[in-house]
């Protein structure tokens, strides 16, 4: 299982709506709007790195109101 945090910047005033829409996407385990340089932080899981990429590019980045994403895979050292 591949896990990742996805840091998201949104258009002004869209963080709550973006978090709500993303939380409904399969593979997303948590989506919360936050303060700071990013507006939403998402926790996601997939079976492979390729599937994680597909989740981010094909589903999450298509949500209306998102301006930028940064995907941070979890590593187990």
C-alpha positions, 0 to 999 in steps of 0.5 A: 500500500502506497500512502501520501499526503497531497498539499493543495492550494485553492482559489480564494474562498474555495478550500472548504468546498474543495476538501468536501469534494475530494473527501468523496473520491475513492482512495482519499482517506482524509481531506481537511481545509487548513491555514498556512501556505496550503489550503487543503491537506489530503491523505490518500492511499493506493496499491501502487505509485502509478495508481497514486499518480492516476488518483492525483492527476485524473481525479484530484486535480480535476476538482474545480477550484484547485490551483496547485498540488504537491504530492508527498509519498510516505516513506518507511525508513 
